[in-house]
Amino acid sequence: MTNVSVFPGATPLPFDADIMLDDAKGILESVVIVGEYEDGSEYFSSSVGNGPEVLWMLERAKLKLLTAVDGD
């Protein structure tokens, strides 16, 4: 384990995926992971088995991302 802390705010800089995943362990009730392999292919995994609920989580996250520019 490193002594790197996850920055709680928005940043345009890339961050190590392993550190981000480790930081989320033990604090989330459910999770949807969308990622990209080094070859550019997509990765998707979810702890939620209900497709509409997964979509709802993704849409809520998308809304947060889109409104973050406005200072939400």
Secondary structure, DSSP 8 states (H G I E B T S, - for coil): --S----SS--SS---HHHHHHHHTTT-S--EEEEE-TTS-EEEEES---HHHHHHHHHHHHHHHHHHTTT-
